[in-house]
Amino acid sequence: MEYTFEQLKHKTIIELREIAKGIEQHDAVQGYTQLNKEHLLVAISRALGIQHEHHDVVGVDKAAIKSRIKDLKKKREEAIAAHDHTQLKTVRRTLHRLKRQIHKATV
């Protein structure tokens, strides 16, 4: 049966081990009974030649947001060192909003 990375990702460890049992001849799945789900998922994907799909951020300038997040993290550290709780709360909320903005724009 043909699988996609997303289909494999949503399977249980038991189901993944059953799939690995059927493709034992490949070196990537050797010792599949000892692998955890994350490692087994990678091994099965490699054995079956499945590529992981990467997500793209659409509609926002990700580089600018990431740069702003980096600056805010410095401000967060300064606020922690200065014990300025109001500034810390403001910076944390802004960081949260920026990260959510990137997350929402991810396709």
C-alpha positions in Angstrom: 0.0 0.0 0.0 1.2 3.5 -0.8 1.5 5.9 2.2 2.1 9.6 2.6 4.1 11.1 5.4 0.9 12.6 6.9 -0.8 9.2 6.9 2.2 7.6 8.6 2.4 10.4 11.1 -1.1 9.7 12.3 -0.6 6.0 12.8 0.1 4.4 16.2 3.5 2.9 17.0 2.0 -0.6 16.7 0.7 0.2 13.2 4.1 1.6 12.2 5.9 -1.5 13.5 3.5 -3.7 11.4 4.4 -1.6 8.3 8.1 -1.9 9.1 7.7 -5.7 9.6 6.6 -5.9 5.9 9.7 -4.0 4.7 12.4 -5.7 6.7 14.8 -6.0 3.8 15.7 -2.3 3.9 18.6 -1.2 6.2 16.7 1.8 7.5 14.2 -0.3 9.3 16.6 -2.7 10.9 15.8 -3.0 14.6 12.4 -1.5 14.1 11.1 -3.1 17.4 13.5 -0.9 19.4 12.7 2.4 17.7 10.4 5.0 19.1 7.7 6.5 16.9 9.7 9.5 15.7 12.7 7.4 14.6 10.5 4.7 13.2 8.6 7.3 11.1 11.8 8.6 9.6 13.1 5.0 8.9 9.9 3.9 7.2 9.8 7.1 5.2 13.3 6.5 4.0 12.7 2.9 3.2 9.6 3.7 1.2 11.1 6.8 -0.5 8.5 9.2 1.0 9.5 12.8 1.2 8.3 15.0 4.0 6.2 18.0 2.8 7.4 21.3 4.0 5.0 24.1 4.8 5.2 27.6 3.3 4.3 30.9 4.9 2.1 32.9 2.6 0.9 36.5 2.9 3.3 37.8 5.6 7.0 38.7 5.6 8.4 35.9 7.7 12.0 37.2 7.7 10.8 40.6 9.1 8.7 38.9 11.8 11.5 36.5 12.8 13.9 39.5 13.1 11.4 41.3 15.3 11.0 38.2 17.4 14.8 38.0 17.8 14.8 41.6 19.1 11.9 41.0 21.4 13.7 38.0 22.9 16.6 40.3 23.8 14.1 42.8 25.4 12.5 39.9 27.3 15.9 38.9 28.8 16.5 42.6 29.8 13.1 42.8 31.4 13.8 39.6 33.4 17.1 40.9 34.5 15.6 44.2 35.6 12.6 42.5 37.3 10.3 44.7 35.2 7.1 42.6 35.2 4.9 45.0 33.2 7.5 45.2 30.4 8.0 41.4 30.5 4.3 40.8 30.1 4.1 43.2 27.2 7.0 41.6 25.4 5.7 38.1 26.0 2.3 39.0 24.6 3.9 40.6 21.5 6.1 37.5 21.0 3.0 35.3 21.3 1.1 37.4 18.7 3.9 37.4 16.2 4.4 33.6 16.5 0.7 33.1 16.0 0.8 35.3 13.0 3.4 33.1 11.4 1.5 30.0 12.4 -1.8 31.3 10.9 0.0 32.2 7.6 1.5 28.7 7.2 0.0 26.6 4.4 
